[in-house]
């Protein structure tokens, strides 16, 4: 069987490029807009660095190995690998290349989530200037993610109608959920009160804009939010990302007695495999849990009682 000929199908600034066809397929599969954007960014980044990677099978293999030989965190390595492997598999199906050049495994990643210390969280909330719209919006957004564990990308696309303040609930519609599954989450009264206050600052013409929009009523991007968090981090002397708040919600919830199954539903994980990473508790957590759960106290107490009797 003849091998498919490698051709320069990938072209920048072309509406008919193979990348566009790949993204069309992902949209047809029902992938979330944020996922589509991530595919585009990761694939563009690779071909920007290696524009002639598809000139031949040898060039492609060399480009891929050079790209992944760079020093990077395991999580970054695995994320890039997943996006590019999916794209190259598409090229194989389209007959553009003979085989997928990514034939190496994922890197082992402990995936230990990081909880932000309470003192740092207080400093972050204090750093948000509640006298300005943008500062108060950030303040409310921090409260929301800490209270519900919502993904930052999902939170930024929430609309007024997604909140039911009477029932103290918030719904993440399927079309903005990363997993494309709708979920309804409980809201703490203090958080609901602050978000209602934020909505009262929206002029009437902002009725259809996201709740956590920019000062001029436009959708706020995750990149812009990350940039603001970077500035807050510099100000308080502790690095905090928007996603750290989601991790913090998960870890604090487990420490305070929430079951992994309830946490899975709230976080919107498809199964428990993603939730299990939050169970990788610190040594201090394990000692505290052991102290509460060990049967030795009960056994020793009963034994001492019998001896004394």
Number of C-alpha atoms within 10 A of each C-alpha: 3 5 10 13 13 16 13 15 14 19 14 14 7 10 10 12 14 20 22 15 13 20 18 13 13 16 14 9 9 14 17 18 15 15 17 16 11 15 22 18 12 17 17 17 13 16 16 12 11 17 17 14 20 20 15 15 18 11 13 21 16 14 21 17 13 11 15 14 10 9 9 10 11 15 15 12 18 17 15 19 21 15 17 21 17 14 20 20 18 19 20 14 13 13 15 20 22 18 16 19 19 18 9 8 8 13 13 9 11 10 13 14 17 18 18 20 10 10 9 16 20 11 16 22 18 14 17 20 14 15 8 11 18 18 18 20 25 23 21 25 22 20 21 24 22 21 21 23 24 24 18 22 19 16 21 20 21 20 19 17 12 16 21 14 17 8 10 15 16 21 17 23 18 13 16 19 23 20 15 15 14 14 15 15 18 16 19 14 14 11 21 22 14 18 24 15 14 17 17 10 12 17 9 8 8 16 14 11 17 21 28 26 22 17 14 10 17 12 15 17 15 16 10 11 17 16 14 17 19 16 14 21 18 11 13 16 12 17 16 22 18 21 16 19 26 25 24 23 21 29 22 15 19 17 15 9 8 13 11 17 12 12 21 18 16 17 20 24 16 12 11 13 10 14 19 13 16 22 15 15 17 11 9 9 12 12 12 12 13 11 12 10 10 10 10 10 12 10 11 11 10 11 12 11 10 9 7 6 6
